[in-house]
């Protein structure tokens, strides 16, 4: 017997429409290059997104057509999220930090028909446009007076939407229709596309906007620092209107001082981003002797949150850290570190700190397993390591038009291979050991580069750390530690680094080589480019015997 409930499709547009109807007065505050701080309400954004929808329809864009963005986090990007998906077209967010060849590949692979770009990215488009034959229109995200000189035949966004009145109802269609597209910025090979649907996005938003996952409460002031071109800014632009959160979109300046000032000025209470961003925020806050009084929760993900960072947020600024894990292929959220009440009540502060360094519990909607090389499930005992595989309604069932990538991406039973090595404990708390390609295999045993990095950033005078496996004649691979010192004229001594690590990790994990660099290379999403470091240090241990 079937239930007797209506089968209304889950539409992305309904998230913003609800924001406009129920929390219409809540603000969307944007920092826009050349325009300063711009304020709207959800009511305004819904109206403007509808104007955009009408303009796109007038330009011949309809169901399944791809509309690309090359833009920072601001209100126009938010309108594009809703205006494009709202009419059944596909919002393809592109990372502007990609190399021109990768941009060309992605735009052509997605067959984007329109691209909407921040003025500062026009030179980039000028460089690649001749190689993107399917692109029909360039819309520049600015007002007419802010349009820079360009050789391109470009339309100004405010003129594009200004010709329409926004008088329309959002259409309803199949909730499984494609809504948005994001390519993984792999460090090797061509990027691969994750194609989200209305259903997957709405379900993800319903899960992500809960206190048990992101600590979100109604009346929150939410600031996604994670870019809107990277996995939908972890879903915040979709769940903020649902809970009536004031949304603060920080624009292009993501340095410590700019973020600090914005947090103070707008009383930001919940924010999300990668560890590198928070290193800079904490450094600035420390330097000015400031506070983070308004900030209740900081969501840290994308790479492991170092213990020292968790302590500083929590002990020095009383900001709760939620350590989360996810992937482009997972919309992105898979786990989040809001401690279950029974664990809060039965553990000491130190035990809770240990748990917070792990990647949190699986969230509703995501099934997780760790499996061995033969795809056999391994116990959830907190120690057995294996390949982390996942399944659920906001996890890809296939890469977009990429059969080669699909071949290796799924188990025989259809679980998605995350490429991460992990443990799960009896409370289903996930701990990442490493990316399968980053784990160091020394004498047949695994050394976790993540664990080593987490300890190394706690060394006094160290700002950032990276650990890579380097070929070694005797052991196969040995760890090499690369440190960025706070003061490059006065780095910590190698002996002090070894002494520090020696008391915290197994002796055989202590790196064979410690190198200092002024900067560690980062990829387009802020992650350390280990492939570059591996190349640079490839022969560093050549001839070493022990
Ligand atoms: P992306 O698709 O670019 O977001 O990258 C996803 C990958 O980032 C994951 O498979 C992990 O390897 C890594 N990652 C994400 N969150 C974390 C975290 N909290 N700790 C460690 N690694 C993470």
Boltz pocket constraint, residues with backbone or C-beta under 6 A from the ligand:
constraints:
  - pocket:
      binder: B
      contacts: [[A, 184], [A, 185], [A, 231], [A, 300], [A, 301], [A, 302], [A, 303], [A, 304], [A, 305], [A, 323], [A, 324], [A, 325], [A, 326], [A, 327], [A, 328], [A, 329], [A, 332], [A, 359], [A, 418], [A, 419], [A, 420], [A, 432], [A, 434], [A, 435], [A, 525]]
      max_distance: 6.0
